[in-house]
């Protein structure tokens, strides 16, 4: 029968040393320790695709205004 011989934390790992005979280590199991955020909200960086879409829409609106101004100048000067 397996028994836990020793249990400790090494860096971010929970280490359990098991024994079959009660004295010698038969094998070791290391399990990563997950740290909780205690309700802390992690802010995500802004989505670059959404920012590009916004900038694209703004540029299209400016181009439309400039095109209208050019049309007025060209057609108004004739």
MMTF fields as JSON, N, C-alpha, C and O atoms, coordinates in Angstrom:
{
  "mmtfVersion": "1.0.0",
  "mmtfProducer": "UNKNOWN",
  "numBonds": 311,
  "numAtoms": 312,
  "numGroups": 78,
  "numChains": 1,
  "numModels": 1,
  "chainsPerModel": [1],
  "groupsPerChain": [78],
  "chainIdList": ["A"],
  "bondAtomList": [4, 2, 8, 6, 12, 10, 16, 14, 20, 18, 24, 22, 28, 26, 32, 30, 36, 34, 40, 38, 44, 42, 48, 46, 52, 50, 56, 54, 60, 58, 64, 62, 68, 66, 72, 70, 76, 74, 80, 78, 84, 82, 88, 86, 92, 90, 96, 94, 100, 98, 104, 102, 108, 106, 112, 110, 116, 114, 120, 118, 124, 122, 128, 126, 132, 130, 136, 134, 140, 138, 144, 142, 148, 146, 152, 150, 156, 154, 160, 158, 164, 162, 168, 166, 172, 170, 176, 174, 180, 178, 184, 182, 188, 186, 192, 190, 196, 194, 200, 198, 204, 202, 208, 206, 212, 210, 216, 214, 220, 218, 224, 222, 228, 226, 232, 230, 236, 234, 240, 238, 244, 242, 248, 246, 252, 250, 256, 254, 260, 258, 264, 262, 268, 266, 272, 270, 276, 274, 280, 278, 284, 282, 288, 286, 292, 290, 296, 294, 300, 298, 304, 302, 308, 306],
  "bondOrderList": [1, 1, 1, 1, 1, 1, 1, 1, 1, 1, 1, 1, 1, 1, 1, 1, 1, 1, 1, 1, 1, 1, 1, 1, 1, 1, 1, 1, 1, 1, 1, 1, 1, 1, 1, 1, 1, 1, 1, 1, 1, 1, 1, 1, 1, 1, 1, 1, 1, 1, 1, 1, 1, 1, 1, 1, 1, 1, 1, 1, 1, 1, 1, 1, 1, 1, 1, 1, 1, 1, 1, 1, 1, 1, 1, 1, 1],
  "groupList": [{"groupName": "UNK", "atomNameList": ["N", "CA", "C", "O"], "elementList": ["N", "C", "C", "O"], "formalChargeList": [0, 0, 0, 0], "bondAtomList": [1, 0, 2, 1, 3, 2], "bondOrderList": [1, 1, 2], "singleLetterCode": "X", "chemCompType": "L-PEPTIDE LINKING"}],
  "groupTypeList": [0, 0, 0, 0, 0, 0, 0, 0, 0, 0, 0, 0, 0, 0, 0, 0, 0, 0, 0, 0, 0, 0, 0, 0, 0, 0, 0, 0, 0, 0, 0, 0, 0, 0, 0, 0, 0, 0, 0, 0, 0, 0, 0, 0, 0, 0, 0, 0, 0, 0, 0, 0, 0, 0, 0, 0, 0, 0, 0, 0, 0, 0, 0, 0, 0, 0, 0, 0, 0, 0, 0, 0, 0, 0, 0, 0, 0, 0],
  "groupIdList": [1, 2, 3, 4, 5, 6, 7, 8, 9, 10, 11, 12, 13, 14, 15, 16, 17, 18, 19, 20, 21, 22, 23, 24, 25, 26, 27, 28, 29, 30, 31, 32, 33, 34, 35, 36, 37, 38, 39, 40, 41, 42, 43, 44, 45, 46, 47, 48, 49, 50, 51, 52, 53, 54, 55, 56, 57, 58, 59, 60, 61, 62, 63, 64, 65, 66, 67, 68, 69, 70, 71, 72, 73, 74, 75, 76, 77, 78],
  "secStructList": [7, 7, 3, 3, 3, 3, 3, 3, 3, 3, 6, 6, 3, 3, 3, 3, 3, 3, 3, 1, 1, 1, 1, 1, 3, 3, 3, 3, 3, 3, 3, 3, 7, 7, 7, 7, 7, 6, 6, 7, 7, 7, 7, 7, 7, 7, 7, 2, 2, 2, 2, 2, 2, 2, 2, 2, 2, 2, 2, 2, 2, 2, 2, 2, 2, 2, 2, 2, 2, 2, 2, 2, 2, 2, 2, 2, 2, 7],
  "xCoordList": [0.843, 0.0, 0.888, 1.902, 0.491, 1.251, 0.852, -0.307, 1.854, 1.613, 2.409, 3.443, 1.909, 2.671, 3.755, 3.476, 4.988, 6.122, 6.426, 6.723, 6.346, 6.687, 5.902, 5.683, 5.48, 4.744, 5.281, 5.377, 5.635, 6.187, 5.963, 5.573, 6.223, 6.089, 7.483, 8.306, 7.73, 8.988, 8.655, 8.099, 9.005, 8.641, 7.117, 6.425, 6.593, 5.144, 4.597, 3.613, 5.239, 4.821, 4.578, 5.359, 3.485, 3.233, 3.884, 3.52, 4.841, 5.598, 5.182, 5.193, 4.816, 4.468, 5.403, 5.508, 6.074, 6.944, 6.191, 5.763, 6.038, 5.306, 6.278, 7.403, 5.811, 6.615, 5.759, 4.552, 6.416, 5.744, 6.085, 5.279, 7.319, 7.778, 7.786, 8.139, 7.405, 7.359, 8.652, 8.697, 9.721, 11.013, 11.587, 12.017, 11.595, 12.221, 11.187, 10.04, 11.622, 10.744, 10.598, 11.589, 9.354, 9.121, 8.883, 9.318, 8.2, 8.035, 7.629, 7.211, 7.768, 7.485, 6.462, 6.567, 5.48, 4.465, 4.512, 4.411, 4.67, 4.693, 3.444, 3.134, 2.735, 1.5, 1.632, 1.989, 1.35, 1.424, 0.401, -0.715, 0.789, -0.111, -0.726, -0.015, -2.04, -2.73, -2.998, -3.497, -2.656, -2.861, -4.171, -4.444, -4.972, -6.234, -5.992, -5.024, -6.885, -6.714, -7.45, -7.401, -8.127, -8.867, -9.823, -9.901, -10.54, -11.524, -10.92, -11.64, -9.634, -8.964, -9.394, -9.409, -9.739, -10.153, -8.938, -8.341, -8.59, -7.451, -7.95, -8.825, -7.381, -7.796, -7.114, -5.903, -7.906, -7.373, -6.954, -7.565, -5.925, -5.536, -6.634, -7.411, -6.702, -7.738, -7.573, -6.461, -8.687, -8.677, -8.174, -8.831, -7.025, -6.476, -7.375, -7.392, -8.113, -9.006, -10.142, -10.529, -10.681, -11.739, -11.205, -11.879, -9.981, -9.374, -9.158, -9.421, -8.68, -8.47, -9.786, -9.85, -10.826, -12.141, -12.65, -13.206, -12.454, -12.872, -12.106, -12.69, -10.775, -9.953, -10.343, -10.392, -10.619, -11.023, -12.33, -12.456, -13.3, -14.575, -14.389, -15.014, -13.511, -13.249, -12.583, -12.929, -11.627, -10.947, -11.913, -11.849, -12.792, -13.789, -14.69, -15.038, -15.066, -15.918, -15.172, -15.756, -13.89, -13.091, -12.942, -13.04, -12.705, -12.562, -13.852, -13.824, -14.961, -16.261, -16.459, -16.941, -16.081, -16.192, -15.269, -15.669, -14.023, -13.079, -13.543, -13.402, -14.095, -14.592, -15.74, -15.832, -16.611, -17.723, -17.193, -17.696, -16.174, -15.579, -14.937, -15.072, -14.239, -13.629, -14.695, -14.558, -15.746, -16.837, -17.432, -17.728, -17.607, -18.154, -17.215, -17.669, -15.922, -14.946, -14.909, -14.891, -14.897, -14.79, -16.079, -16.043, -17.192, -18.471, -18.872, -19.508, -18.493, -18.857, -18.014, -18.447, -16.821, -15.939, -16.23, -15.692, -17.066, -17.338, -18.378, -18.724],
  "yCoordList": [-1.174, 0.0, 1.237, 1.291, 2.235, 3.484, 4.419, 4.487, 5.134, 6.149, 7.384, 7.3, 8.531, 9.752, 9.789, 9.778, 9.833, 9.891, 11.338, 11.64, 12.226, 13.627, 14.485, 14.091, 15.666, 16.591, 17.983, 18.408, 18.704, 20.056, 20.854, 20.316, 22.15, 23.04, 23.444, 23.904, 23.263, 23.664, 24.582, 24.151, 25.859, 26.912, 26.94, 27.133, 26.753, 26.76, 25.348, 25.146, 24.382, 22.989, 22.367, 22.563, 21.616, 20.802, 19.446, 18.753, 19.08, 17.839, 16.819, 17.093, 15.634, 14.533, 13.369, 12.899, 12.922, 11.749, 10.567, 10.609, 9.524, 8.333, 7.214, 7.163, 6.32, 5.167, 3.911, 3.957, 2.792, 1.496, 0.774, 0.028, 1.03, 0.312, 1.185, 0.699, 2.461, 3.335, 4.079, 4.93, 3.773, 4.426, 5.072, 6.224, 4.346, 4.81, 5.392, 4.947, 6.394, 7.027, 6.091, 5.673, 5.763, 4.899, 5.75, 5.385, 6.869, 7.792, 9.17, 9.324, 10.171, 11.574, 12.109, 11.876, 12.825, 13.462, 14.964, 15.42, 15.734, 17.2, 17.751, 17.416, 18.597, 19.194, 20.712, 21.267, 21.402, 22.868, 23.461, 22.956, 24.524, 25.229, 26.398, 27.225, 26.459, 27.577, 28.647, 28.373, 29.869, 30.992, 31.682, 31.963, 31.95, 32.651, 34.148, 34.626, 34.873, 36.323, 37.08, 38.31, 36.388, 37.027, 38.11, 39.19, 37.818, 38.765, 39.88, 40.767, 39.856, 40.886, 40.757, 39.66, 41.871, 41.868, 42.213, 43.28, 41.312, 41.534, 42.247, 41.75, 43.413, 44.178, 43.624, 43.4, 43.411, 42.932, 44.122, 45.188, 43.95, 45.055, 45.304, 44.401, 46.524, 46.805, 45.899, 45.541, 45.549, 44.683, 45.482, 46.436, 45.111, 45.89, 45.86, 46.823, 44.79, 44.735, 45.743, 46.377, 45.892, 46.881, 48.291, 49.146, 48.537, 49.854, 50.163, 51.278, 49.173, 49.38, 49.63, 50.459, 48.918, 49.111, 50.529, 51.172, 51.01, 52.368, 53.403, 54.336, 53.218, 54.149, 54.106, 55.143, 52.918, 52.766, 53.508, 54.198, 53.366, 54.063, 55.579, 56.301, 56.058, 57.499, 58.007, 59.077, 57.236, 57.637, 57.639, 58.529, 56.663, 56.631, 57.86, 58.436, 58.255, 59.438, 60.691, 61.552, 60.8, 61.961, 61.997, 63.055, 60.825, 60.752, 61.181, 61.883, 60.772, 61.14, 62.663, 63.263, 63.272, 64.734, 65.434, 66.403, 64.933, 65.536, 65.365, 66.276, 64.197, 63.95, 64.902, 65.416, 65.131, 66.063, 67.48, 68.207, 67.871, 69.205, 69.353, 70.4, 68.319, 68.357, 68.448, 69.211, 67.663, 67.713, 69.118, 69.636, 69.735, 71.098, 72.075, 72.968, 71.924, 72.833, 72.648, 73.62, 71.392, 71.116, 71.5, 72.192, 71.063, 71.358, 72.826, 73.419, 73.39, 74.78, 75.74, 76.866, 75.334, 76.206, 76.182, 77.012, 75.26, 75.128, 76.1, 76.12],
  "zCoordList": [0.0, 0.0, 0.0, 0.696, -0.795, -0.871, 0.259, 0.667, 0.746, 1.775, 1.4, 0.736, 1.836, 1.646, 2.711, 3.91, 2.25, 3.159, 3.543, 4.698, 2.548, 2.783, 1.796, 0.65, 2.259, 1.401, 1.669, 2.82, 0.589, 0.748, -0.532, -1.569, -0.422, -1.57, -2.03, -1.239, -3.323, -3.938, -5.1, -6.11, -4.943, -5.898, -6.021, -5.021, -7.209, -7.397, -7.588, -8.299, -6.952, -7.091, -5.718, -4.787, -5.607, -4.42, -4.694, -5.644, -3.859, -4.063, -3.007, -1.806, -3.494, -2.58, -2.874, -4.006, -1.828, -1.934, -1.333, -0.18, -2.124, -1.678, -1.332, -1.829, -0.465, -0.054, -0.053, 0.181, -0.319, -0.252, 1.055, 1.612, 1.523, 2.718, 3.979, 5.054, 3.868, 5.034, 5.301, 6.189, 4.541, 4.766, 3.516, 3.549, 2.438, 1.197, 0.236, 0.183, -0.516, -1.512, -2.699, -3.298, -3.037, -4.2, -5.457, -6.549, -5.297, -6.411, -5.886, -4.738, -6.771, -6.425, -7.423, -8.628, -6.904, -7.747, -7.494, -6.355, -8.588, -8.485, -9.153, -10.296, -8.427, -8.92, -8.886, -7.848, -10.002, -9.999, -9.026, -8.904, -8.344, -7.429, -8.182, -8.754, -8.177, -8.819, -7.783, -6.692, -8.146, -7.241, -7.585, -8.752, -6.578, -6.793, -6.756, -6.165, -7.395, -7.489, -6.392, -6.367, -5.487, -4.386, -4.879, -4.295, -5.944, -6.461, -7.28, -7.738, -7.472, -8.257, -9.708, -10.266, -10.307, -11.703, -12.55, -12.403, -13.421, -14.305, -15.554, -16.262, -15.809, -16.98, -18.22, -18.242, -19.232, -20.488, -21.342, -21.263, -22.15, -23.027, -24.049, -24.36, -24.571, -25.568, -26.787, -27.174, -27.366, -28.537, -29.745, -30.161, -30.312, -31.428, -32.659, -33.425, -32.863, -34.021, -33.893, -34.875, -32.671, -32.473, -32.658, -33.232, -32.166, -32.339, -33.821, -34.271, -34.574, -36.005, -36.734, -37.642, -36.339, -36.968, -36.707, -37.598, -35.472, -35.119, -35.937, -36.489, -36.006, -36.784, -38.253, -38.915, -38.762, -40.154, -40.426, -41.438, -39.526, -39.687, -39.665, -40.441, -38.755, -38.678, -39.955, -40.457, -40.48, -41.719, -42.906, -43.754, -42.968, -44.043, -43.983, -45.014, -42.764, -42.606, -43.064, -43.723, -42.722, -43.16, -44.68, -45.3, -45.27, -46.735, -47.407, -48.418, -46.865, -47.43, -47.385, -48.345, -46.26, -46.12, -47.123, -47.767, -47.251, -48.197, -49.633, -50.449, -49.942, -51.294, -51.62, -52.734, -50.642, -50.842, -51.065, -51.922, -50.292, -50.44, -51.816, -52.449, -52.287, -53.618, -54.713, -55.67, -54.556, -55.54, -55.591, -56.668, -54.41, -54.37, -55.052, -55.768, -54.846, -55.463, -56.967, -57.722, -57.398, -58.823, -59.54, -60.557, -59.024, -59.683, -59.502, -60.373, -58.372, -58.114, -58.934, -59.18, -59.369, -60.153, -61.623, -62.356, -62.103, -63.532, -63.992, -65.174]
}
